[in-house]
Amino acid sequence: MAAYVMGRVTITDGSWVEDYIPKVQAQVESYGGRYLARNTEIEKLEGSDELPNVAVILEFPSLERAREWYHSAEYQPLLKARQAGSIGNLILLEGL
């Protein structure tokens, strides 16, 4: 069953972005994933949370593959760079 990673990120130091985007996209694809959305133009329909700079939705073939990507050795340096230059959250959920 498909699984989704949803991210909300506010960039505080953009020095990591140029290197991150092409590398992480290739890694996501190597785990069978794909981007469904990646955008900086975000519209709030409800809620009181502050809007992030960037929102992403990734689709993976399963929860297992999404976890394998997130915890992979090749993603860890990119994860650390993203976390050092941004604040936000990622969540993982299984599709219907």
Long-range contacts (C-beta under 8 A, 24 or more apart in sequence): 1-62, 1-63, 1-94, 1-95, 1-96, 2-59, 2-60, 2-61, 2-62, 2-94, 2-95, 3-59, 3-60, 3-61, 3-62, 3-63, 3-65, 3-66, 3-92, 3-93, 3-94, 3-95, 4-36, 4-57, 4-58, 4-59, 4-60, 4-66, 4-92, 4-93, 4-94, 4-95, 5-33, 5-56, 5-57, 5-58, 5-60, 5-66, 5-70, 5-90, 5-91, 5-92, 6-55, 6-56, 6-57, 6-58, 6-90, 6-91, 6-93, 7-54, 7-55, 7-56, 7-57, 7-58, 7-88, 7-89, 7-90, 7-91, 8-52, 8-54, 8-55, 8-88, 8-89, 9-52, 9-53, 9-54, 9-55, 9-56, 9-82, 9-86, 9-87, 9-88, 10-50, 10-52, 10-53, 10-54, 10-86, 10-87, 10-88, 11-53, 11-54, 11-85, 11-86, 12-85, 12-86, 12-87, 13-84, 13-85, 13-86, 14-85, 15-85, 16-78, 16-81, 16-82, 16-84, 16-85, 16-86, 17-85, 19-78, 19-81, 20-78, 20-81, 20-82, 23-78, 24-75, 24-78, 27-69, 27-72, 27-74, 27-75, 27-78, 28-58, 28-60, 28-69, 30-69, 31-60, 31-65, 31-66, 31-68, 31-69, 31-72, 32-60, 32-61, 32-65, 33-58, 33-59, 33-60, 33-61, 33-65, 33-66, 33-69, 34-58, 34-59, 52-88, 53-86, 59-95, 63-92, 63-94, 66-92, 67-92
